[in-house]
Amino acid sequence: MKIKLRLPEFLRMGTLPIVLIVLMAIAFVVAMVRYTIGIGAISDLSYSYPWGFWISFDLFTGVVISSGGFLMAGTVYILRIEEFKPLLRPSVLTAFLGYMMVAIALLVDLGQPLRIWYMIIHWNHTSVLLEIGICVMSYLTVLAIEFAPVVLESFPKLQKVAHLIHRFIMPFVIFGVVLSTLHQSSLGSLMLIEPTKLHPLWWTPILPILFFASAISVGISMIILESSLSSRYFQRGLETHLLAKLAKALPIALGVYLVIKIVDLAVAGDFGYLFSSGLMSVLFWAEILIGIIFPMVWFSIEKNRNTPSGLLTGAIVTLLGLILNRFNVSWFGVTHPDPLFYMPSFMGHVDYFPTIPEVAVSIGIFSAGIMAFGLLAKYFPVFESEHHEAHAAD
């Protein structure tokens, strides 16, 4: 008699979940070292260079890639364009997890993480960070309310609560759109205090406008990316006809952003820096060509908008270019003078390079977000159309 041994379910996972769990475990160990010994044990940050990879990747990138949530919520609930409803729940979930990852990353980055709640009772009315903190905290709550019905619907005894939230969802959606508009732009306002440290190719008094304008393009691209990847991983249908409409709007959104950027450089008289700033010029042209020019041309071709590979390629390139912008504004384009021997802007500066533990923490947090999305999509009706089709088949 042969005995068949069956591995426990957690050992029968695919390659991707196992890799994600390993990356999460590494990040957890590094975080524990940070909390036990101190932030200096795992990072190259210093008093002269307090912002580095964590702020650029976890905060500035994490917030902007979560902008698809308010775009879809506003489109479906406020503009009443119901055809985009299949994209709503995945977009809200992506935004919710994105903001959760930002909050977790800040707990590692802050010098005194246990004091993160101090801003609630100790208000600094002259700091843009107060507005960002309040808006992010409030919007995270709004996203939790918007996504709550997806979880509650799966429990018969809680379906009435889910219907109640649906009934009164509009005020929360409007509030969420306002909050997103405020903090997407206020991340740009945060850099206004650095006119002598941030390179002229990026510093401008209209940074808040540029940040919000680019967030719209990032949000659209992120919706396309999330839909494309989840379609492949979960082997579900891709809403190509809906994504094609979003892709058609992307060149317009990018064009508006580009015009604002060029006009601002012209008004400020900073055109001379475009070709005379060495590495800064290269980085600037890289974000323009990769994140704006290429996707504008790519998505102007109908074939690229109507094929899964074309949509995915264009979305990835757009995200890479616009995320480079966030890195340029918050890291690459910023000079950090040594406070002991202060020198004028763009002369003496302090060197910084992210350590392996710094990168490991961010990758682990990002992996946790992917894992959470996969588990929620597997056990709850995140993809609403497929959920209804499955029930109809039963």
C-alpha positions, 0 to 999 in steps of 0.5 A: 500500500502506497502512502501519498504524502501531501505537503502543507498548503503553505509549502505548495505556494508558487515561486512568486509568493515564496520570493516575496516572503523571503524579501519580507523576512529580510526587511523585517530582520533589518528593521529589527536591527534598526529599532534595536541598534539605531538607524545609523546601523543600517543606513548611510543617512546623516544630519547633513543628508537626512533624506535619501532613498527611503524618502524618494522611493517610499514616500514620493514614489509610494504616494504618487503611484497610489493616485489611481485610487482617487482618479477612478473613484472620482470618475465612477462616483462623481463623474458617473462614468459607470463603464469604468466600474470594473477598474474601481475596486483594484485601483482603490485597493492599490491606493490603500496598500500604497499608503499603508506601505508609505506609513510603514516605511516612515516608521523605519525612516523616522528618527523617533518612530514612536512619536509619529502620532505626535503631529495629531496633538502638536501642530506646527502651523508653519510646516507643510509636513503637517498638512501632508501628514493630516491629509495622508492619515485622513485619506488612508481612513477614507480608502479603508471606508471605500474598500470596506464593502469589498470585505464585508460583502463576503460575510452574509451577516455584514452585507447590510453594513456593506450596503449602508456604506455604499449608500453613503459613499459619495461624501467620502469619495468627494473628501478623498478626491479633495485630500488627494489633490491637497497632498499630491500637490503639497509634496511639491510644496515641501520642496519649496523651502530648498531654492538654494539646494534644489537645482534650477531645472526642478525648483520652481514656485509652481512645483505643487502644480507640477506634482499634481499634474504629473500625478494624474498621468502616473495614476492612469499608468498605474491603473493600466499596469495593475490591471495588466499584471493582475490579469496575467497572474490571476489568469483573468480577462483584461479590460482592454477596451477600458484601458485603451480609453485611459491610454488615449487620455494619457498623451493629453495629460502628459502634454498639459504637464509638459507645456506647464514645465516648458513655459515655467522654464521659459518664464524663469529664464532657466533654458540655459541649464538644459544643456549646460548642467552636466549630469543634471541635464542628462537626468532632466532630459531622461525624465522628459524623453522617457516619461513624457515624449515616448509615451505621448508618441507610443499611446498616440498609435492606436495599435499600442493602445489596443493590445495588452503588450502595448498597454503594459509597455507604455505604462511601464515606461511612463512610470519609470520616467515620472518616478525618475522625476520624483527622484530628481526633485527629492534626491538627485537634484538636491545638494547637501552642504556640510553644516560644519563648513557651509558653502554656497549652493552647488559647490561643496556637498556631502556624499550619500549612497543608499546601503543594501539594508536601506534598499532591502527594507523598501523592497520588503515593504513593496513585497508585502504590498504585492502579497497583500494585494494577491491575498485580498484578490484571491479571497475577496471580490476585488475584481467585481465583474469576475465575482458576479460571473462566478455567482451567476455560474453557480 
